[in-house]
């Protein structure tokens, strides 16, 4: 079976609200090699303790919420001997600390398409529920990595929240370099050494003080977005000069300490990078948990939806 053509995305799976009216939507991206049907229904129907000690699910605890479950296109996965599987982008083995330039480039085409597709879903659902504040984005594993990039590059108002499970930050190495430069942490020399010679670039002596002052006025949030847009070869990177409103989206990231697919350290470093970039991140570690969600994680996600994102929880009474 041939790979799906660039830019093609199969139909989504939709789990409609248990009770009208439809007030909120959560868009969740599955992991590499999975599908929406094998990931979503099980996730929203898995039980966890409610505030009254009885068992509940994400769907029953939040009955006015629609769960929208996109399906990744079928691409050749390099790390699986070019087998054709559902994946949001092609990538390298995550146990590599420093992927090569060729491996990083491999991410770009499909990830760029995925981000544009997810942004379209956010706009579609926002029109149905009265604004992006009533829409959450999230995902599992590679779906977490892809949806995090979609959040960071979202150009509209802040979303209601973000729910990430055992994911990582794409282009983490480059993001850390930007954060070091802004903080004055000694990354300048490394940055200069890696820059290629540009015969059209002005000499330092030719740069005006206005240029330098303008660059210094750009905050860390805008610099991170510039970096990501440049890595993905998106237009308008230099036009980003202020804190994106998307950075006001509250973020939940959960990761098991025994994850053998996405190293725990990658999840923790992603949370640290996002915090340093100015995002409001709730980081939760789950001792002994492997590469799958647990009742505790789902309970924490439900609490986050209510306590941090402000979404009501009519399926429960009282407080956790």
CORNORVEN-V342664 format. One record per residue. N is the residue number from 0. NEAR is the number of other ideal C-beta (glycine too) atoms within 10 Angstrom. Layout:
n=N near=NEAR
n=N near=NEAR
This chain:
n=0 near=5
n=1 near=7
n=2 near=14
n=3 near=16
n=4 near=7
n=5 near=11
n=6 near=13
n=7 near=11
n=8 near=18
n=9 near=14
n=10 near=8
n=11 near=15
n=12 near=19
n=13 near=12
n=14 near=20
n=15 near=12
n=16 near=17
n=17 near=16
n=18 near=14
n=19 near=9
n=20 near=7
n=21 near=15
n=22 near=19
n=23 near=23
n=24 near=24
n=25 near=26
n=26 near=24
n=27 near=27
n=28 near=32
n=29 near=27
n=30 near=27
n=31 near=23
n=32 near=15
n=33 near=20
n=34 near=16
n=35 near=24
n=36 near=12
n=37 near=14
n=38 near=21
n=39 near=25
n=40 near=15
n=41 near=10
n=42 near=21
n=43 near=21
n=44 near=12
n=45 near=16
n=46 near=14
n=47 near=19
n=48 near=14
n=49 near=20
n=50 near=18
n=51 near=11
n=52 near=6
n=53 near=9
n=54 near=12
n=55 near=20
n=56 near=18
n=57 near=24
n=58 near=20
n=59 near=17
n=60 near=24
n=61 near=27
n=62 near=14
n=63 near=19
n=64 near=27
n=65 near=21
n=66 near=23
n=67 near=24
n=68 near=23
n=69 near=25
n=70 near=19
n=71 near=27
n=72 near=22
n=73 near=17
n=74 near=21
n=75 near=14
n=76 near=18
n=77 near=14
n=78 near=15
n=79 near=13
n=80 near=7
n=81 near=12
n=82 near=12
n=83 near=15
n=84 near=16
n=85 near=21
n=86 near=25
n=87 near=32
n=88 near=24
n=89 near=21
n=90 near=24
n=91 near=15
n=92 near=9
n=93 near=18
n=94 near=8
n=95 near=10
n=96 near=9
n=97 near=7
n=98 near=18
n=99 near=10
n=100 near=7
n=101 near=8
n=102 near=16
n=103 near=17
n=104 near=13
n=105 near=18
n=106 near=22
n=107 near=17
n=108 near=16
n=109 near=22
n=110 near=23
n=111 near=19
n=112 near=17
n=113 near=26
n=114 near=23
n=115 near=14
n=116 near=19
n=117 near=25
n=118 near=17
n=119 near=11
n=120 near=19
n=121 near=21
n=122 near=13
n=123 near=14
n=124 near=22
n=125 near=19
n=126 near=11
n=127 near=12
n=128 near=19
n=129 near=11
n=130 near=13
n=131 near=23
n=132 near=18
n=133 near=21
n=134 near=25
n=135 near=31
n=136 near=30
n=137 near=24
n=138 near=28
n=139 near=26
n=140 near=26
n=141 near=29
n=142 near=28
n=143 near=30
n=144 near=30
n=145 near=29
n=146 near=27
n=147 near=25
n=148 near=24
n=149 near=25
n=150 near=27
n=151 near=26
n=152 near=20
n=153 near=23
n=154 near=11
n=155 near=14
n=156 near=13
n=157 near=18
n=158 near=27
n=159 near=23
n=160 near=26
n=161 near=30
n=162 near=28
n=163 near=32
n=164 near=29
n=165 near=29
n=166 near=27
n=167 near=24
n=168 near=26
n=169 near=24
n=170 near=23
n=171 near=16
n=172 near=12
n=173 near=18
n=174 near=23
n=175 near=17
n=176 near=18
n=177 near=22
n=178 near=19
n=179 near=16
n=180 near=16
n=181 near=18
n=182 near=11
n=183 near=8
n=184 near=11
n=185 near=9
n=186 near=16
n=187 near=12
n=188 near=8
n=189 near=12
n=190 near=13
n=191 near=8
n=192 near=7
n=193 near=9
n=194 near=9
n=195 near=5
n=196 near=5
n=197 near=7
n=198 near=4
n=199 near=4
n=200 near=11
n=201 near=10
n=202 near=6
n=203 near=7
n=204 near=5
n=205 near=8
n=206 near=12
n=207 near=9
n=208 near=7
n=209 near=8
n=210 near=11
n=211 near=11
n=212 near=9
n=213 near=11
n=214 near=11
n=215 near=9
n=216 near=10
n=217 near=16
n=218 near=15
n=219 near=17
n=220 near=20
n=221 near=19
n=222 near=19
n=223 near=26
n=224 near=26
n=225 near=18
n=226 near=19
n=227 near=22
n=228 near=18
n=229 near=13
n=230 near=20
n=231 near=18
n=232 near=11
n=233 near=15
n=234 near=7
n=235 near=10
n=236 near=16
n=237 near=10
n=238 near=9
n=239 near=20
n=240 near=14
n=241 near=11
n=242 near=16
n=243 near=20
n=244 near=14
n=245 near=22
n=246 near=22
n=247 near=14
n=248 near=23
n=249 near=21
n=250 near=25
n=251 near=25
n=252 near=25
n=253 near=26
n=254 near=27
n=255 near=24
n=256 near=14
n=257 near=11
n=258 near=20
n=259 near=9
n=260 near=14
n=261 near=24
n=262 near=16
n=263 near=17
n=264 near=14
n=265 near=19
n=266 near=26
n=267 near=16
n=268 near=16
n=269 near=26
n=270 near=23
n=271 near=16
n=272 near=20
n=273 near=24
n=274 near=13
n=275 near=18
n=276 near=22
n=277 near=16
n=278 near=21
n=279 near=16
n=280 near=19
n=281 near=18
n=282 near=17
n=283 near=17
n=284 near=14
n=285 near=20
n=286 near=8
n=287 near=8
n=288 near=19
n=289 near=13
n=290 near=16
n=291 near=14
n=292 near=19
n=293 near=17
n=294 near=12
n=295 near=15
n=296 near=22
n=297 near=23
n=298 near=19
n=299 near=20
n=300 near=25
n=301 near=24
n=302 near=18
n=303 near=21
n=304 near=25
n=305 near=17
n=306 near=15
n=307 near=15
n=308 near=19
n=309 near=12
n=310 near=22
n=311 near=12
n=312 near=22
n=313 near=13
n=314 near=20
n=315 near=19
n=316 near=9
n=317 near=8
n=318 near=9
n=319 near=14
